[in-house]
Amino acid sequence: MVRRRKCGVVNPQNEAGPLRRPQYPVLHGQLSLQGVFRSDAKQCCCRGRQRGEADGVFTHTHHPVLAKTKKMPKSLPRAFPSSFLWLASLVALMVQSVLSSSYSSSSSSSSSTYQRSVAGGKRPGFTERTLVLLDVNTRSPIRVLNDNFLSVQLDPSIIKDGWLDFLSSKRLVTLARGLSPAFLRFGGKRTDFLQFNNQKNLAKFRGPGPDYYLKNYEDDIVRSDVALDEQKGCKLANHPDIMLELQREKAATTQLVLLKEQMSNIYSNITITARSLDKLYNFANCAGLHLILGLNALHRNPDNSWNTSSTLSLLKYGAGKKYNISWELGNEPNAYRSMVGRAVNSTQLAQDYVKLRTLLQSVRYYHRAHLYGPNAGRPRKNAVLLLDGFMKNAGSAVDAVTWQHYYMDGRVNKVEDFLKTRLLDTLTEQITKVTEVVNTHTPGKKVWLGGLGPAWAAGFSNLSDTYAAGFLWVNALGLSAVQGVDVVLRHSFFDYGYTHLVDQNFNPLPDYWFSLVFKRLVGPRVLAVRVAGLQRKPQPGRVIRDKLRIYAHCTSYYNHNYVRGSITIYIINLHRSRKKIKLAGTLRNNTVHQYLLQPYGPDGLRAKYVQLNGEKLLMVDNETFPEFKPKTLRAGRTIAMPPMTIGFYVIKNINAYACRR
């Protein structure tokens, strides 16, 4: 009788002997192994399990070895472990799901901390299909994030190009309110060119001259401001289409100037006035966002110390208006030398932050205000050195450590660039670098991604503002959550360029819809994902990348459609084929609500519209979102993920202990 050996590693010393558990080094610090499963190769199932494996934990590794067949001795005793019935039922589920299919493979990174080699092969008469068994640890979360985990940013350039005057738009406020609770960071590259001027009549500061745009348009803005001043509470407006059309023309011209400044590294100052601050705070307050205001760190004295005169005037005005604001100083200080030819080293920057903390404490209304920084750039050598010196000298002065990450050059023009798993994984490496520096000097200090976007240099039209960019965005949220980043601030909510959430017609772009679904379904408690599946043997010289990514959280407490104890799983399928996921363990016998987001229209991944379970997502009117209707999957049904899609799945009424508190 010929009998196949159990999945595992063939014992090289004694093939006839029992299979031994492979001994691989423990990979310390790889947090992604605890909360995310990612797979690229085809999966198959394994009969039986190896000795020493804990009940309910599915494991595998990136070191597959093909199992061999061997004639077994007739006298071989039959031994059934106590948990064999559990395993048999699990295998039965897998076999039922893949009938008339083959056990082909899919390489994956397990979220469990144990790893094991497995093997499998095709069975005659079966066609290829992938099956992944998925379970979640419902006992305790691996991370608890800030309630404002997904937050947004506005660039100071909106003062210069005129869009600040339209933050009172009912539609824009409605879209921002959909993402609350959240922080609104007012900062970016032009933070360090802001100058505060405490004046109310500011027409002369709008544009470079009176002929810059139509006089009638200026009069419309003034009349709109007067009308807003007469309102109590939230000051909202419905701007006529002609005003929006003129503004878009004006902004297009200004944005060419801004882009030229950025390319030449020659920047002009931007005046933020009392009225500008009023409009900005009104927008944040009406939308339920907490404002974080960036201050100019390049306003320097002759001895290179920070000049606080403009900041003190701004603090006094904000305190007089009782504006609840948090603060930060500067933007990417590691790039100052290349940007303006003046360097600010870590010691000087630390002194500046300590001075700002003292300044806040001297203004009674802001003596307990939060301070964030230093907003370092991508953690390359100079940025890491600056962050290390800053944390050593001023780590205690900030309430959270901020840094920024942008995936690629905004001048790329291929969809494929947004699908590279190597690119997606760059964030993991950089989070690790930053957290190591922070924990060296201030263990336990919160780390924020103070600015994150798909591309720098304003992005690329019909690419970084399409469905394709959503893979980077949703994966960044998942990776950041698993690795303990407390807040992620998206650059930007509304702005010039092509990396924003809302376009200049005030229409939501695909990344906005991904963000809105995330906000409604995903809570701050992060759960460990556990998976089972088999891998093919890697070919020589071939690197198997991770194209199936799975994350799990407790469902958002703000969503009253689901009781506490529910779980939300979100899945990214970068494969060009459908993948099947079977819920196992504690998830197996529960109803699932599916929210499958796919591109809408003939443009495929370049689409600027999204469909939810087959229904195109559009605003009903300026103040009403479309209804998010889930598709109900009965208990035990396999989740089928179409190629190149993103899906959210709520496991209802599971009463997970980790999510009940």
Buried (B, 14 or more C-beta within 10 A) or exposed (E): EEEBBBBBBBEEEEEEEEBBBBEEEEEEEEBBBBBBBBBBBBBBBBBBBBEEBEEBBBBBBBBBBEBEEEEEEEEEEEEEEEEEEBBEEBBEBBBEBBEEBBBBBBBBBBBBBBBBBBBBBBEEEBEBBBBBBBBBBBEEBBBBBBBBBBBBBBBBBBBBBBBBBBBBBBBBBBBBBBBBBBBBBBBBBBBBBBBBBBEEEBEEBBBEEEEBBEEEBBEBBBEBBEEBEEEEEBBBBEBEEEBBEBBEEBBEEBBEBBBEBBEEEEBEEBBBBBBBBBBBBBBBBBBBBBBBBBBBBBBBEEEEEBBBEBBBBBBBBBBEEEBEBBBBBBBBBBBBEEBBEEBBBBBBBBBBBBBBBEBBEEBEBBEEBBBBBBBBBBBEEBBBBBBBBBBBBBBEBBBBBBBBBBBBEBEBEEBEBBBBBEBBBBBBEBBBBBBEBBEEBBEEBBBBBBBBBBBBBBBBEBBBBBBBBBBBBBBBBBBBBBBBBBBBBBBBBBBBBBBBBBBBEBBBBBBBBBBBBBBBBBBBBBBBBBBBBBBBEBEEEEEBBBBBBBBBBBBBBEBEBBBEBBBBBBBBBBBEBEBBBBBBBBBBEBBBBBBBBBBBEEBEBBBBBBBBBEEEBEBEEBEEBBEBEBEEBEEBBBBBBEEBBBBBBBBBEBBBEBBEE
